[in-house]
Amino acid sequence: MAAVLCENCSGQYHYTQVNQPLEISCMLLLIMLGKVFLDFFMLQVKQKNVKVSFMAYFCVSLALLDFTLLLTIFFIFYFEDFALWGVRFTKYHICLLTQIISLTYSILHYPVYLVAGLDYYTTIAQTSQFPRRGQRLLYVFAVVVIWISGFFCILKVPAVYEELEFQNSFSPYQCPVYASMQSYSISCAMVLLICTALVVCRNEVLAMLLSVRVISFSSHPVLMFSCVSNHNGPCFKWQLLTRLLISFLGTWAPFVLLQITILCLGARIPAYVEMNVPWLYFINSFLIAVAYWCRCHNVELTEEMWSTDPFVSWKFCFMPFNNESTEPADKPGTVIVIC
């Protein structure tokens, strides 16, 4: 950013103005450093033996793009003013790159979640542990197309380019960033759906939580909930909704509470921060639960079928137990949720 000529200004005011770009650059660098660390941490701690999906590929691409942006910001911040391939780079470009990334992230929520939802809806009933090679190539192709389309829409729309130029020329010592209306609307929809499902299944959820016990099954700790299972009746879909809610909230309850808090406070998070790997995996679990519930009558309860989520265990083992002991009974009386 160019320095402002000021002959009659005080020394303190002039010092503050000159150092504002440096403070903004440091802040953006630290934010991206924390985000990249969080992205790769989530990719490392997730379960490994899961079926690959479109969302998994997109999360990896997002982490790599954030890492590339971090290196670019650090390179410009360190050398301050340099020319590369005939283009002069200054600290002004740190803000510009961040704004472009924010605008691109802000318009990708709908297409990414739509493709991921269709992917789970069409593949959730498949019993093979890993998709075919052609399916993997299709995921890579879809990820590349989405990123290229997003950047093309941002860089080729004249109104967006003019707005960037106007804001950066009007306020050279500030770096306005953008929040995503798509992410805001999706958060509202998710909170509304989860709260509605909890209200509808409140009695079943409360009864299952009050009956929970921790036992050992096949050398693994499991949670045992007392309930009557019905696989064929019309009530099975609502029973499954209760179990999906317990599994989902058992892992992502802090994220749900965080979304409710953000919506109540009306906080607007910059788009380059809001789209991150933990948020995508949170949405990923929600989409898997919706796909399970919508296709519950077409899903075969196999070991491979449950291996679709890197963080949430959706596995339910229906076993015949008595109410007070673990001896076999004539009819199934409990459901085991393996965590």
Phi, psi and omega per residue, in radians:
M1 nan 2.505 -3.111
A2 -1.377 2.543 3.119
A3 -1.338 2.606 3.140
V4 -1.611 2.296 3.130
L5 -1.333 2.197 -3.077
C6 -2.564 1.822 -3.069
E7 -1.539 -0.614 -3.050
N8 -1.767 0.194 -3.125
C9 -1.442 2.722 3.073
S10 -1.277 2.774 -3.124
G11 -1.123 -0.658 -3.119
Q12 -1.161 -0.752 -3.132
Y13 -1.132 -0.752 3.127
H14 -1.106 -0.670 3.124
Y15 -1.128 -0.739 3.139
T16 -1.122 -0.735 -3.114
Q17 -1.154 -0.718 -3.110
V18 -1.172 -0.586 -3.059
N19 -1.558 -0.057 3.108
Q20 -1.099 -0.767 3.084
P21 -1.024 -0.645 3.123
L22 -1.126 -0.727 3.130
E23 -1.141 -0.720 3.125
I24 -1.118 -0.746 3.131
S25 -1.105 -0.742 3.108
C26 -1.095 -0.731 -3.126
M27 -1.123 -0.797 3.129
L28 -1.114 -0.664 3.131
L29 -1.135 -0.759 3.141
L30 -1.189 -0.684 3.120
I31 -1.108 -0.796 3.141
M32 -1.177 -0.585 3.086
L33 -1.105 -0.791 3.103
G34 -1.132 -0.680 -3.137
K35 -1.167 -0.761 3.125
V36 -1.084 -0.731 3.104
F37 -1.064 -0.759 3.137
L38 -1.144 -0.689 3.125
D39 -1.057 -0.908 -3.088
F40 -1.244 -0.491 3.064
F41 -1.133 -0.773 3.128
M42 -1.157 -0.647 3.097
L43 -1.170 -0.474 -3.106
Q44 -1.440 -0.663 -3.034
V45 -1.511 -0.152 -3.126
K46 -1.185 2.791 3.082
Q47 -1.165 2.478 -3.047
K48 -1.566 -0.679 -3.039
N49 -1.508 1.184 3.100
V50 -2.231 2.749 3.097
K51 -1.197 2.319 3.130
V52 -1.231 2.652 -3.076
S53 -2.575 3.019 3.091
F54 -1.072 -0.738 -3.103
M55 -1.110 -0.627 3.108
A56 -1.099 -0.755 3.105
Y57 -1.147 -0.684 -3.127
F58 -1.190 -0.642 3.100
C59 -1.085 -0.726 3.106
V60 -1.119 -0.743 3.132
S61 -1.128 -0.659 3.102
L62 -1.134 -0.746 3.118
A63 -1.098 -0.706 3.123
L64 -1.176 -0.679 3.119
L65 -1.173 -0.721 3.078
D66 -1.091 -0.690 3.113
F67 -1.137 -0.691 3.094
T68 -1.120 -0.734 3.096
L69 -1.107 -0.696 3.105
L70 -1.074 -0.800 3.115
L71 -1.095 -0.686 3.137
T72 -1.134 -0.792 3.116
I73 -1.088 -0.747 3.132
F74 -1.120 -0.707 -3.129
F75 -1.106 -0.802 3.131
I76 -1.188 -0.683 -3.135
F77 -1.138 -0.636 -3.087
Y78 -1.304 -0.794 -3.073
F79 -1.564 -0.241 3.004
E80 1.121 -0.982 -3.070
D81 -2.527 1.930 -3.110
F82 -2.670 2.896 3.125
A83 -2.029 2.396 3.136
L84 -2.445 2.141 -3.122
W85 0.941 0.680 3.087
G86 1.402 0.093 3.137
V87 -1.993 2.276 3.130
R88 -1.548 2.212 -3.132
F89 -1.932 2.324 3.056
T90 -2.315 -3.108 3.116
K91 -1.123 -0.310 3.046
Y92 -1.028 -0.612 -3.091
H93 -1.272 -0.344 3.046
I94 -1.100 -0.821 3.103
C95 -1.158 -0.734 -3.103
L96 -1.094 -0.792 3.118
L97 -1.101 -0.712 3.120
T98 -1.117 -0.676 3.108
Q99 -1.150 -0.729 3.122
I100 -1.110 -0.762 3.111
I101 -1.106 -0.724 3.136
S102 -1.079 -0.785 3.141
L103 -1.134 -0.666 3.128
T104 -1.178 -0.804 3.110
Y105 -1.058 -0.639 -3.030
S106 -1.172 -0.391 -3.099
I107 -1.819 0.073 -3.074
L108 -1.720 -0.118 -3.072
H109 -1.092 -0.908 -3.112
Y110 -1.022 -0.927 -3.122
P111 -1.106 -0.661 -3.130
V112 -1.146 -0.821 -3.110
Y113 -1.225 -0.564 3.094
L114 -1.152 -0.806 3.130
V115 -1.138 -0.742 3.129
A116 -1.114 -0.723 3.117
G117 -1.114 -0.747 3.085
L118 -1.140 -0.621 3.110
D119 -1.085 -0.840 3.138
Y120 -1.202 -0.637 -3.122
Y121 -1.132 -0.601 -3.108
T122 -1.553 -0.380 -3.052
T123 -1.973 -0.078 -3.031
I124 -1.147 -0.426 -3.115
A125 -1.591 -0.055 3.116
Q126 -1.297 2.443 -3.079
T127 -1.732 -0.164 3.121
S128 -1.257 2.438 -3.031
Q129 -1.235 -0.654 -3.129
F130 -2.177 2.446 3.141
P131 -1.241 2.898 3.126
R132 -1.172 2.866 -3.119
R133 -1.089 -0.657 3.106
G134 -1.082 -0.595 3.116
Q135 -1.217 -0.647 3.066
R136 -1.095 -0.775 3.111
L137 -1.108 -0.607 3.091
L138 -1.137 -0.678 3.089
Y139 -1.103 -0.795 3.128
V140 -1.075 -0.757 3.139
F141 -1.096 -0.740 3.138
A142 -1.123 -0.704 3.119
V143 -1.112 -0.796 3.141
V144 -1.097 -0.747 -3.134
V145 -1.108 -0.721 -3.129
I146 -1.127 -0.783 3.134
W147 -1.134 -0.791 -3.138
I148 -1.100 -0.737 3.134
S149 -1.115 -0.706 3.135
G150 -1.108 -0.855 3.121
F151 -1.148 -0.632 3.129
F152 -1.119 -0.748 3.138
C153 -1.107 -0.667 -3.106
I154 -1.303 -0.771 -3.033
L155 -1.417 -0.355 -3.078
K156 -1.793 -0.098 3.105
V157 -1.478 2.030 -3.077
P158 -1.038 -0.660 -3.092
A159 -1.104 -0.703 3.133
V160 -1.158 -0.767 -3.137
Y161 -1.101 -0.731 3.138
E162 -1.154 -0.645 3.116
E163 -1.137 -0.723 3.089
L164 -1.077 -0.797 -3.134
E165 -1.110 -0.697 -3.114
F166 -1.168 -0.811 -3.104
Q167 -1.157 -0.697 -3.105
N168 -1.285 -0.496 3.089
S169 -1.452 -0.538 -3.126
F170 -1.334 -0.646 -3.133
S171 -2.247 1.360 -3.047
P172 -1.184 -0.299 -3.099
Y173 -1.779 0.183 3.081
Q174 -2.173 2.817 3.122
C175 -2.314 1.439 -3.138
P176 -1.164 2.304 3.119
V177 -2.009 2.965 -2.950
Y178 -2.089 2.435 3.015
A179 -1.698 2.735 -3.056
S180 -1.741 2.114 3.042
M181 -1.229 -0.511 3.091
Q182 -1.104 -0.807 3.125
S183 -1.115 -0.668 3.128
Y184 -1.105 -0.785 -3.133
S185 -1.177 -0.644 3.110
I186 -1.173 -0.692 3.084
S187 -1.076 -0.754 3.113
C188 -1.076 -0.781 -3.115
A189 -1.127 -0.738 -3.136
M190 -1.122 -0.824 3.139
V191 -1.077 -0.703 3.135
L192 -1.132 -0.770 -3.141
L193 -1.151 -0.737 -3.136
I194 -1.144 -0.765 3.132
C195 -1.139 -0.686 3.102
T196 -1.102 -0.776 3.122
A197 -1.101 -0.665 3.110
L198 -1.151 -0.674 3.119
V199 -1.156 -0.741 -3.124
V200 -1.151 -0.695 -3.057
C201 -1.842 0.404 -3.025
R202 -1.050 -0.698 -3.116
N203 -1.178 -0.766 3.140
E204 -1.166 -0.731 3.129
V205 -1.102 -0.760 -3.135
L206 -1.133 -0.723 3.139
A207 -1.131 -0.714 3.139
M208 -1.198 -0.680 3.135
L209 -1.183 -0.630 3.125
L210 -1.232 -0.392 -3.098
S211 -1.727 0.091 -3.032
V212 -1.175 2.442 3.051
R213 -2.452 2.552 3.086
V214 -1.721 2.122 3.137
I215 -2.291 3.046 3.079
S216 -1.874 2.232 -3.120
F217 -2.378 2.045 -3.108
S218 0.989 0.721 3.115
S219 1.154 0.353 3.104
H220 -2.230 2.441 3.064
P221 -1.256 2.328 3.131
V222 -2.345 2.829 3.054
L223 -1.795 2.266 -3.136
M224 -1.932 2.173 3.102
F225 -1.988 2.338 3.087
S226 -1.484 2.120 3.069
C227 -2.897 2.811 3.113
V228 -1.635 2.165 -3.094
S229 -1.647 2.457 3.138
N230 -2.444 1.913 -3.035
H231 -1.612 -0.287 -2.986
N232 -1.961 -0.428 -3.073
G233 -1.328 2.969 3.115
P234 -1.196 -0.297 3.135
C235 -1.387 -0.131 -3.086
F236 -1.088 -0.653 -3.107
K237 -1.123 -0.634 3.117
W238 -1.345 -0.560 3.028
Q239 -1.144 -0.710 3.110
L240 -1.120 -0.652 3.108
L241 -1.050 -0.701 3.109
T242 -1.083 -0.779 -3.114
R243 -1.195 -0.649 3.087
L244 -1.140 -0.695 3.101
L245 -1.070 -0.788 -3.130
I246 -1.109 -0.751 3.131
S247 -1.159 -0.762 -3.123
F248 -1.135 -0.874 -3.116
L249 -1.245 -0.438 3.077
G250 -1.098 -0.438 3.111
T251 -1.797 -0.739 -2.959
W252 -1.916 0.284 3.131
A253 -0.984 -0.725 3.088
P254 -1.046 -0.645 3.115
F255 -1.175 -0.680 3.109
V256 -1.106 -0.783 3.099
L257 -1.105 -0.648 3.098
L258 -1.121 -0.735 3.114
Q259 -1.120 -0.715 3.111
I260 -1.097 -0.732 3.132
T261 -1.113 -0.772 -3.141
I262 -1.101 -0.742 3.141
L263 -1.164 -0.687 3.135
C264 -1.180 -0.660 3.139
L265 -1.395 -0.275 -3.108
G266 1.233 0.437 -3.120
A267 -1.260 2.443 3.113
R268 -1.969 1.961 -3.108
I269 -1.600 2.350 3.106
P270 -0.978 2.501 -3.030
A271 -1.133 -0.565 -3.113
Y272 -1.251 -0.291 3.048
V273 -1.655 -0.659 -2.998
E274 -1.169 -0.714 3.092
M275 -1.438 1.815 -3.137
N276 -2.462 2.986 -3.064
V277 -1.121 -0.774 3.083
P278 -1.024 -0.722 3.115
W279 -1.115 -0.711 3.137
L280 -1.145 -0.681 3.110
Y281 -1.236 -0.523 3.026
F282 -1.111 -0.832 3.063
I283 -1.111 -0.652 -3.129
N284 -1.044 -0.790 3.119
S285 -1.116 -0.672 3.117
F286 -1.115 -0.746 3.130
L287 -1.142 -0.665 3.104
I288 -1.113 -0.753 3.121
A289 -1.087 -0.729 3.104
V290 -1.117 -0.723 3.125
A291 -1.139 -0.725 3.080
Y292 -1.024 -0.811 -3.069
W293 -1.189 -0.682 -3.122
C294 -1.231 -0.547 -3.072
R295 -2.017 0.559 -3.047
C296 -1.080 -0.560 -3.105
H297 -1.445 -0.155 3.128
N298 -1.868 -0.014 -3.069
V299 -1.679 2.299 3.049
E300 -1.605 2.291 -3.093
L301 -1.386 1.441 3.113
T302 -2.027 2.868 -3.117
E303 -1.097 -0.681 -3.100
E304 -1.252 -0.547 -3.080
M305 -1.124 -0.593 -3.116
W306 -1.327 -0.279 -3.069
S307 -1.487 1.121 -3.131
T308 -2.080 -0.281 -3.062
D309 -2.033 2.235 -3.136
P310 -1.233 -0.236 -3.045
F311 -2.214 -0.622 -3.071
V312 -1.752 2.338 3.026
S313 -1.631 2.032 -3.137
W314 -1.719 0.247 -3.001
K315 -1.398 2.234 3.085
F316 -2.163 2.151 3.102
C317 -1.903 2.033 3.126
F318 -1.591 2.046 -3.054
M319 -2.291 2.519 -3.141
P320 -1.391 1.871 3.111
F321 -2.183 2.626 2.948
N322 -1.316 2.924 -3.107
N323 -1.203 -0.591 -3.011
E324 -1.943 -0.108 -3.095
S325 -2.511 3.118 -3.139
T326 -1.815 0.363 3.084
E327 -1.378 2.551 -3.142
P328 -1.061 2.517 3.110
A329 -2.069 3.015 -3.114
D330 -1.262 -0.632 -3.116
K331 -2.168 2.598 3.107
P332 -1.135 2.246 -3.090
G333 -2.139 -0.126 -3.132
T334 -2.422 2.857 3.026
V335 -2.197 2.318 3.132
I336 -1.749 2.190 3.053
V337 -1.855 1.971 -3.105
I338 -1.532 2.157 -3.082
C339 -1.800 nan nan
